[in-house]
Amino acid sequence: MTPVDTCIKTLPPHTAEKFSLLSQFLGKKDSVLVALSGGVDSTLLACLCKELVSGETLAVTVSTEFH
């Protein structure tokens, strides 16, 4: 059992269904690029991609003088 499977089992049914669909979608990808803001959502997505995508996952953060 993968860490993702373990996580899905602890979620409420509605959330687990969405999480499972996202996991299936990511599992079909060869590589992904994640815009990483450092927040919870993008960090979770980056971790899922690292775990589920068969090829490379690249997380990118941009720093500008406007931020």
Secondary structure, 3 states (H helix, E strand, C coil): CCHHHHHHHCCCHHHHHHHHHHHHHHHCCCCEEEECCCCHHHHHHHHHHHHHCCCCEEEECCCCCCC
